Amino acid sequence: MIKLRLALLFLVNCFALSAFCQIYISNVTIVDVVNQKLIPAQTVEINNGIISNIQSSGKIKIPAGTTVIDGKGKYLMPGLTDAHVHFFQSGGLYTRPDAIDLRKYHPYQEEIDWVHNHMEDFLRRYVKSGITSVIDVGSNFHFLQQRDSFENKAYAPEIFMTGPLLTSYEPTVFKNLKNEEPFLLVKTPEDGIKGVQSELPYHPDFIKIWYIVSPNKDSVETSAKEFQPVVKAIIAEAHKHHLKVAVHATQRITARLAVESGCDYLVHGVEDEIVSGDFIKLLKSKNVIDCPTLIVEDGYFKTFGQNMNYSPYDVAISNPQQLASIQDLKHLPDSALAGSYKKRFNMPVVVNRLAHEDSVRMVNLKKMIDGGITIVAGTDAGNIGTQHASSLFDELKAMKQSGLSNWQIIQSATINPTKILDKQESMGSVAVGKKADLVLLNANPVENLDNITDIHLVINKGKLIDPGKIVK
Ligand SMILES: [Zn+2]
């Protein structure tokens, strides 16, 4: 009884995020994401936030009075990563006035204030759903400062973040927002170099380029080539400062030119055509990582067409205010605006275009993974209709529909994203010496991906997190 009380006391201390914690997870099945195998009956020792020992159960002597989690019948996997999110966006209806301008009902300044005030809420929801790392591939200087305040917080995932997107195109509604502006317009190679340098004082984890060119099929090639010198200059300058470069390039031509210019990470799949074997060889030879982002466009289309139906999981995990805002289109005072969006996004030509792009993205994903490209799971969360935290599970299901195996999908959300920023030695698998960012599941995720949401507890930064209590 005393032993139990002591153990409980330590458990309470660990939950209370004390500075130091020794934890044992006994008799658990480890999900070995590197070798694609399950290792049963293991005991895992965690010391001061690091996995310090793993042995067959019985071989590790557990000292009296330490916290022991009974892992019998459970599965221990590395915490998940969403490799493509944006904290400057809420996931709600008012977050992209360049896509639908509702600022007269909800001033953009209110949206900005809301996302800053709710960054902690989003972070808690990520950890609640087993996501212990996030990569923000487009934010601003204010968010880079805010990122630093979450560094040692056990309720927050590891946050890797860039500053404003260095871009060939700047949406008017985002102009003159100073340190809240997510875009930095660069027209010449010199602008590009200055853009990189302007981010350095804020210590971004990497640099991001928005490679936006003419959507017109006849001029896309010329327009992409015109901007390539700027892309090259940005990449060279970033690499000089040991920063990796992520690029938004959704056409075959921009993706190819970005890769030829030396980029490290493509944050979307190619959606305008089926990629060739040569394209895949090029990516492979340059070790470029790709994030397919399969669901984000659907989020916009379903919201604007008023066809959005969230799953019970979305409802359980997402911020309820932003989830609810998606339905606001049905109740706007300006019913003509809402009606015109609804009409347009239900037109067969528009619906078919989305279906075509979806299928191209899925075919390309399967070709890329079969061709040996490192694929990472990322949602573009924060965009309209793509909710922070819960959307990762929707993305994993879409990857499954593309024909990936459960092991490939689990790797894409655990060990693979660590390779984007060269963190594979310290994160992304259940191994001695790695950070104790872990998820203890009640059932086998390899057998059924749905089991990824059946979380018993999360260990984040070496601290025990009760997923039922982490969101305030
Ligand atoms: Zn994005």
Residues whose N, C-alpha, C, O or C-beta is under 5 A from the ligand:
A	BS01	ZN	D380
